């Protein structure tokens, strides 16, 4: 009852490489959860059966940045934590996207202190801001749908092969 029933005899179909790559990319967005404080509870709730983030192909929340393409920063980011968040972001492969989930992540929230970063856009490029304190899981799903639409509009040529960074090789003597 799937695609194979429509192909019948010849067994092929035609499409554009851009359309195929966009479909594959937007249907398998793997989040890197950066649950720093109370917004993380709502981020975790998006995986329960009521909200079911798996419907959008994003149930694979990996805790290794090398397998993720969407960073969800959920919670209050302090200046002590900011270099860690930036380092994890830098370890993610391109193309990558960032959500700022909650008021504290986007603006520092109610914490107008010297230790709290007043918005992660000071050190990360943010694609979508998810409003709320804390935002509900359906807000996160809505943001996921929006980023999937954005990913679906990208062309393959926009992600040309760039020079890979040099790796430090550790040699044992």
Phi, psi and omega in degrees: 000011180257211182296325182296334178288335179276338184280337177047264191265305189289324176076029176215160174215164182245148177200176176267149178298321178300317181293318180293316179294320179295318178297315181295318182293315184283340180271357181220057177280119181254113183282146170254103183282123173248074181277101187262328179209216193298334177295338181295329179296318178291326176296318178293327180293339179292346178267353181284167186298336181291320182258321169053075179296344180295338178299336184256009178077021184239024181283347182275084177272103182270146177255026172233124186293341184286351179246006186247153175232001177226120177261125176252105178269112185239102176130182183284123179258122177266165179295334177287328181272338185303317178296330178291316178297317179296320180295318178295320177299317180295334180280347180284142179285155176276151352285148182220155183226160184226134170252136170257104187261112176104162182294323182292323179289320185282322188225001186092349177059224181277356184268086177265063183240167182292340185267349185255130176291129182271058178114126183286352177290356174286336181225356176228145172281116184265130178271318181220138174258129180255113186282151175133164179215087346280157177290147180286157179301328179291335172294321177295319178294322177296318177296322178297319177297319180294319180289328175295322176296319179296317179296321180295338179271354181281151179257154180298324182295340179289343181245056179295159179296117175259164181294130179285146179291149177289135180265139176281122179261125178263121181250132176270134180268000000 
